[in-house]
Amino acid sequence: MTTLLRLFAAVLFACATQIAVAAEPPLKFGVGLFQPDRDKNDATYRPLAAYLEQRLGRKVELRTVDSWEGLAKSLANGETDIALMGPWGYVLANNEAGAQVVSTILYDGKPEYYAIMITHPDSGIRSPADLKGRSFAFGDKGSTSGYLIPLHYFMTQGIDPEKHFSRVLHTRHQAIETQVTQGALDAGADYNRNRNAMIEQGLIKAERSVVIWQSAPLPNDAFAVSAALHRDTALVARLQQALAGVGAALPAQPALLPAHYTGFVSRDNSFYKPIRDAGLATGKLQPKRQP
């Protein structure tokens, strides 16, 4: 009889959970294009969306947004409720619409990464000082390592990219690595995690991607919520708790995060001050809110 009662209780709990999920509007979960294409990106982050849905007791709808700038705008205008996004995109969304970070992703246990500049071994380029008159690729204008941080570095060196380089273009991180290693571009901006992943996946050869510059440590990607959702303090607390549990869940569910990503750690807006400072220094951020 006790077994039957437990089974009945479990069925009631499952039904109640399904009713709760159906009763509330779904959380729209936006993810930046971390993988080479949209389909692979969706497949990579679908397990995390399912995990959050289970932990929060609320339906979570995943969608990939293929530019960092676009993801920042979608979080700002209400098209996205929660987002895993690059640091600069987060700072833009925070500044423009009060989005708030709740956690930072960990890579090999660390909450930080590096912007880099790469060239190919036949270019003759050994440092950023050798880039004058060469072609250079930035990421899109919502990218931290692909745009903001290298732009800030060039400004500290008195370099105007439009005048200094023979050709400037903006494209995706994966395309920058591919075109540079093929010799179609002299140099470009990227981040160490992407370069390492592309080498591990056999998409580029390590010897064809030569690092000529590395930034100071930068805060990793932010898991952020919209300003409206941030007012629901109980939901935000449950979300932070769920994200904090990802690391412990990974051994049993390794598909929750891509290789080398090891969980999340709770962080607040102050952790992203280096990005905000670079945005202000370059004039790409116009302060509307207090940090």
Order of alpha helices (4+ residues) and beta strands (2+ residues): alpha-beta-alpha-beta-alpha-beta-alpha-beta-beta-beta-beta-alpha-alpha-beta-alpha-beta-alpha-beta-beta-beta-alpha-alpha-alpha-beta-alpha
